[in-house]
């Protein structure tokens, strides 16, 4: 692929198609695996990858890289929380107050958009900018995270699409103007 980000055009649509095709919890019988990916895999990937990028910035005294990583993840989180806040109701003693729009498959609040998917699309973008030769790995992980959210019953397929669009929009908006030059 010409652009290292071109891998997102392969892996993310495949995850979305799978999510829409198997749009319910445990559709492939992999719910326990999907839940582990969404819990431990999410935490490990974010801590290790973001920690590594920030460590590189510190070690190389690269303020641009540090600012860029922090800005992308901060903007993604703020926009995600604003959207979630606008569509989320508050459940108190089995009564929902607020909008409670776009719930999770369980009926619970806060399903729109998928924060895991948005964060991992941003993470894949950040890592691809820094290490373009490993782009298939970064985008495969983002797609796996998106798929896991549907398989685990945490989100509907349209909610992971919204998360992917959110992550991509933040990265493309902040993109080339702020990104440091790639390594390796």
N, C-alpha and C positions, 0 to 999 in steps of 0.2 A: 504494500500500500504506500502511496506517495506520502501522505501526511501521517505522522505517528498517531494522530487522533482519529484517523480513518478506521482504526480498530473498533472505535465506539460504534461505527456504522455497521459493524458485523455483530458484535457481542450483545450490545444493548437491545437492538430490535429482536434478536433471537430470544433473549430473556423475556421481553414484553410479549412476543407471540406465545411462548410457553405459558406465561402467566395468564394470558387471556384464554388460551386453549384449555388449560387446567386451572380455571378460576375458582378454586375452592381448596380449603385446607386439606392437606394430606392427599392431594390428587394423585401423586406418584408414589405414595407410600413412604415418603422420605421426610415426614414431619419432624422426627427427632433430630435428623441431620440438619434440616433447615433451621430449627430452633437454636441449635448449637452455633450454626453460622451466624445467625442474627444476634446472639448474645456474646459468646466468647470470641467468635471471629470478628465481630464488629469492634469490640473493645481492643483486641490485640492489633488489628490492622490500623485503627486510628492512632493508638498510642505509639506503636512501633514506627509507622510511616511518618506521622507528623513529628514525632520525637526525633527521628533520624534527620528529616529535612531541617528542623530547627537546630539540631546538633551540628549539621554541616554548615549552616549559616553562622553559627557561633564560632566553630573551629576555623572557618575561612574568613571570619570577620566580614561576612557578606550581609550587610544590613538590608539590601534590596530583597534578597531571598527571604530573610526573616519577615520583613514587612509584608511581602507578597503572600506568603503562606498564611500568616495571621489574618491579613485582610480578607483573603478569599474565604477562609473558614468562618471568620466572624460575620461577614456579610451573608454567607449562606445560612448561618444559624439565625441571625436576626430576621431575615426574610422568611425563613421557615417558621419561626415562632410567631411572626406577625400573621402569616396565612393560617396557621393552626389556631391561633387565638381568635381569628375572625370566624372560623368555622366550627369551633369547639364549644360544646356546652359543658357545664359543670354538673356532675352527678353527686347529689347529696341524699343519702338514705333512699336510694332507688327512685329518686325523682330528678329529672334533668332540667336544669335552668340554663337559659341561653339558647343559642341557635341550634346546637347539636346537629349540624349539617354533616353529611358525608361520613357516617360512622364506620368503624371497623367491621369486619365480617362477624365478629362476636356481638356486634351491637354497641360496643363500648365507644367512648368518645375519643377524639383525637386521631382519626385515621388519615386525615388529608392534610398535606401530602406525606409521602413516606420520607421521614427524616434520614433513615438509614441509607436509602437510595440516593438522596440528594448529597449527603456527606461523602458517600463513596464515589459518586461521579466527580465531585470536586477533587477528591483525593486522587482518583485516576488521572484527572487532568493535570494536577500539580506534579505527580510523579512522571507522567509522560513528557511534560515540558522539561523536566530535569534529566530523565533517562529515557529518551525516545526509543531506543532499541528494545526496551522491555515493555513497550506499549501493549502488546497482546496480553501480557500477564496482568497489568494494571486494569485494563478494561474488562478482561474476563472476570476478575475479582468483583468489580462493580456490578457486572451482570449477574454474577452468582448471588451477590447480596440482594439485588432486586428480586430475583426469582425466589430466594429463601423467604422473603417477607410474605409472599402469597402462599407458598407451600406450608409455611408455619401458621397460616391463618391470621396473621397480624394486619394484612392489608388486602384490599381488592386490587385487581390489576390496574385500574385507572389511577389508583393512588400511587403506585410505583412509577407510572408514566409521569404523573405530576411531579414526583420527586426528582426523576431524571431530567425533566425539562427545567426544573428550578436549579438544579446543580449546574447543568449546561449553560443556562442563561447567566448565572452569576459568573462562571468562568469565562465565558465568551465576552461578557460585558467588561470584566476587569482585565481579561486576557493579555494580548500582546503588548499593550501599553506599559504594563507593570511587570511582566514576567522577566526573570533573569535569563541569561543565555544558557542553553542546555549543556549538560556534561555528558561524557561517554557517548 
